[in-house]
Amino acid sequence: MLLPAWISKLEKKIGWLHIPQLGLILICLQILGFILIYQRPEMAQVLFLDPVALFKGELWRLFTFIAIPLTSDFLMLFLWWFLYYIFKSLRVQWGDFKLTLYFVLGWMGTVLGSIIFKVPVDSFMLMLTTFFFAIATLIPEYEVLFFFILPIKMKWIALFSAIVLFLQQAFFGAWQLTLCLLFSCINYLLFFGPHFYRLLRDEMKKRRENI
């Protein structure tokens, strides 16, 4: 799948500017966050991205929300393994620079969405979902072992994540949170949006020719 030309041009100019072993670093942050919050649950209130607290000088919240674990039970073991697979696969597909760029764009979108719409972000979930979507777009038929037992294709995992997010926003989410979610997906839209636009344009052209 061809990515937009500007990404390749950017890589040629500043390809050296990347975060080596980004996936491993993010997983280590999640592990540290899990241990910290397990021992001191109140620390979650200090780590999450709170726009109000941010403008009071608590700048660490720009980054520490990434360390807040997605769950507080044994499921984290599976999630860490799954995260490692996702990041490793994307690194093989893209290399360190594109993976770093994708992460940075997702991080910037999440932070901007939180600030603009005054929505607290209390976990890594919004950003993580965009990585699910990316790997499902690149290798949709690849299977992973759910709970190390049940084989499930990546496209179904991404579809399930999308449905859960949609239902959550439709029935429980405020419009501000929905817009913040869209901002957090800016990395996916910038990387894959042009490809889907070309597919849609070509399909419409074929249909017009067949009329």
C-alpha positions as CSV (number, residue, x, y, z in Angstrom):
1,M,0.0,0.0,0.0
2,L,1.4,3.3,-1.1
3,L,1.6,6.0,1.6
4,P,1.4,9.7,0.6
5,A,4.5,11.1,-1.1
6,W,5.1,13.7,1.5
7,I,5.9,11.0,4.1
8,S,8.7,9.5,1.9
9,K,10.1,13.0,1.2
10,L,10.1,13.8,4.9
11,E,11.9,10.6,5.6
12,K,14.6,11.4,3.1
13,K,15.2,14.8,4.7
14,I,15.0,13.9,8.4
15,G,14.9,10.2,8.5
16,W,17.5,10.2,11.2
17,L,15.0,11.8,13.5
18,H,13.2,8.9,15.0
19,I,12.7,7.0,18.3
20,P,14.5,3.6,18.2
21,Q,12.6,0.8,19.7
22,L,9.5,3.0,20.1
23,G,7.2,0.1,20.7
24,L,9.3,-1.4,23.5
25,I,9.6,2.1,25.1
26,L,5.8,2.5,25.1
27,I,5.2,-1.0,26.6
28,C,7.8,-0.3,29.3
29,L,5.9,3.0,30.1
30,Q,2.7,1.0,30.4
31,I,4.3,-1.5,32.7
32,L,5.7,1.3,34.9
33,G,2.3,3.0,35.0
34,F,0.6,-0.3,35.9
35,I,3.0,-0.9,38.8
36,L,2.8,2.7,40.0
37,I,-1.0,2.9,39.9
38,Y,-1.4,-0.6,41.4
39,Q,0.6,0.5,44.4
40,R,-0.9,4.0,44.6
41,P,-4.2,4.2,42.7
42,E,-4.5,7.9,43.4
43,M,-1.6,8.5,41.0
44,A,-3.9,8.0,38.1
45,Q,-5.4,11.4,38.9
46,V,-1.9,12.9,38.6
47,L,-1.0,11.3,35.3
48,F,-4.0,11.7,33.0
49,L,-4.2,14.5,30.5
50,D,-6.3,17.2,32.1
51,P,-6.5,20.4,30.0
52,V,-7.3,22.5,33.1
53,A,-4.4,21.2,35.1
54,L,-2.2,21.5,32.0
55,F,-2.7,25.3,31.8
56,K,-1.9,25.5,35.5
57,G,1.6,24.4,34.8
58,E,1.3,20.6,35.1
59,L,3.1,20.0,31.8
60,W,4.0,16.4,32.6
61,R,0.5,15.5,31.7
62,L,1.3,16.0,28.1
63,F,3.2,12.7,28.2
64,T,2.3,10.7,31.3
65,F,-1.2,9.8,30.2
66,I,0.5,7.4,27.8
67,A,1.6,5.4,30.9
68,I,-1.8,4.9,32.4
69,P,-2.6,1.2,31.9
70,L,-5.7,0.1,29.9
71,T,-6.8,-2.2,32.6
72,S,-5.8,-3.1,36.2
73,D,-6.0,-6.9,36.1
74,F,-4.3,-9.9,34.5
75,L,-5.6,-8.9,31.0
76,M,-2.6,-6.4,30.9
77,L,-0.3,-9.4,30.3
78,F,-2.2,-10.2,27.1
79,L,-2.4,-6.5,26.1
80,W,1.3,-6.0,26.5
81,W,2.0,-9.0,24.3
82,F,-0.5,-7.8,21.7
83,L,1.0,-4.3,21.8
84,Y,4.5,-5.7,21.3
85,Y,3.2,-7.6,18.2
86,I,1.5,-4.5,16.8
87,F,4.5,-2.2,17.2
88,K,6.9,-4.9,15.9
89,S,4.8,-5.5,12.9
90,L,4.5,-1.8,12.1
91,R,8.2,-1.4,12.5
92,V,8.8,-4.2,10.0
93,Q,6.3,-2.6,7.5
94,W,7.4,1.0,7.9
95,G,10.7,1.3,9.7
96,D,11.5,3.4,12.7
97,F,10.9,6.8,11.1
98,K,7.4,6.2,9.8
99,L,6.4,4.5,13.0
100,T,7.7,7.4,15.0
101,L,5.9,9.9,12.8
102,Y,2.6,7.9,13.1
103,F,3.0,8.0,16.9
104,V,3.8,11.7,17.1
105,L,0.9,12.6,14.8
106,G,-1.5,10.6,17.0
107,W,-0.1,12.1,20.2
108,M,-0.3,15.6,18.8
109,G,-3.9,15.0,17.6
110,T,-4.9,13.6,21.0
111,V,-3.3,16.5,22.9
112,L,-4.8,19.1,20.6
113,G,-8.3,17.5,20.8
114,S,-8.1,17.4,24.5
115,I,-7.1,21.0,24.8
116,I,-9.4,22.4,22.1
117,F,-12.5,20.6,23.3
118,K,-11.6,20.6,27.0
119,V,-11.8,16.8,27.3
120,P,-9.7,14.8,29.8
121,V,-7.8,11.8,28.4
122,D,-7.3,9.2,31.0
123,S,-5.6,6.4,29.1
124,F,-3.6,5.3,26.0
125,M,-6.7,3.8,24.4
126,L,-7.5,6.6,21.9
127,M,-4.0,6.5,20.4
128,L,-3.7,2.7,20.7
129,T,-6.8,2.2,18.5
130,T,-5.2,4.0,15.6
131,F,-2.4,1.5,15.7
132,F,-4.9,-1.4,15.5
133,F,-6.4,0.3,12.5
134,A,-3.0,0.8,10.8
135,I,-1.9,-2.9,11.2
136,A,-5.4,-4.1,10.1
137,T,-5.1,-1.9,7.0
138,L,-1.7,-3.2,6.1
139,I,-2.1,-6.9,6.9
140,P,-5.9,-7.5,7.4
141,E,-5.7,-11.3,7.0
142,Y,-3.0,-11.9,9.5
143,E,-4.1,-13.9,12.5
144,V,-3.2,-13.4,16.2
145,L,-4.0,-15.8,19.0
146,F,-6.6,-14.1,21.3
147,F,-5.7,-15.0,24.9
148,F,-3.0,-17.1,23.2
149,I,-5.6,-19.6,22.1
150,L,-8.2,-18.3,19.7
151,P,-7.0,-17.2,16.2
152,I,-8.5,-14.0,15.1
153,K,-7.7,-11.9,12.0
154,M,-6.5,-8.4,12.5
155,K,-9.3,-6.9,10.4
156,W,-11.9,-8.3,12.8
157,I,-10.1,-6.9,15.8
158,A,-10.0,-3.5,14.2
159,L,-13.7,-3.7,13.2
160,F,-14.6,-4.7,16.8
161,S,-12.6,-1.8,18.2
162,A,-14.3,0.6,15.8
163,I,-17.8,-0.7,16.7
164,V,-17.1,-0.4,20.4
165,L,-15.8,3.2,20.0
166,F,-18.9,4.1,17.8
167,L,-21.4,2.6,20.3
168,Q,-19.6,4.2,23.2
169,Q,-19.7,7.6,21.6
170,A,-23.3,7.2,20.2
171,F,-24.8,6.2,23.6
172,F,-22.4,7.5,26.3
173,G,-20.0,10.0,24.8
174,A,-20.4,13.8,24.7
175,W,-19.8,15.5,21.4
176,Q,-16.6,17.0,22.7
177,L,-15.2,13.5,23.3
178,T,-16.3,12.4,19.8
179,L,-14.4,15.3,18.3
180,C,-11.4,14.6,20.5
181,L,-11.5,11.0,19.2
182,L,-11.5,12.2,15.6
183,F,-8.4,14.4,16.4
184,S,-6.6,11.4,17.8
185,C,-7.1,9.6,14.5
186,I,-5.4,12.3,12.5
187,N,-2.4,10.0,12.0
188,Y,-4.5,7.3,10.4
189,L,-6.3,9.8,8.2
190,L,-3.0,11.4,7.0
191,F,-1.3,8.0,6.3
192,F,-4.2,6.1,4.8
193,G,-6.8,8.7,3.8
194,P,-5.3,9.5,0.4
195,H,-5.2,5.7,-0.5
196,F,-8.9,5.3,0.3
197,Y,-9.7,8.5,-1.5
198,R,-8.0,7.1,-4.7
199,L,-9.9,3.8,-4.4
200,L,-13.2,5.7,-4.0
201,R,-12.3,8.0,-7.0
202,D,-11.4,5.1,-9.2
203,E,-14.5,3.1,-8.3
204,M,-16.8,6.1,-9.0
205,K,-15.0,6.6,-12.4
206,K,-15.6,2.9,-13.3
207,R,-19.3,3.2,-12.5
208,R,-19.6,6.4,-14.6
209,E,-18.0,4.6,-17.5
210,N,-20.3,1.7,-17.2
211,I,-23.5,3.8,-17.3
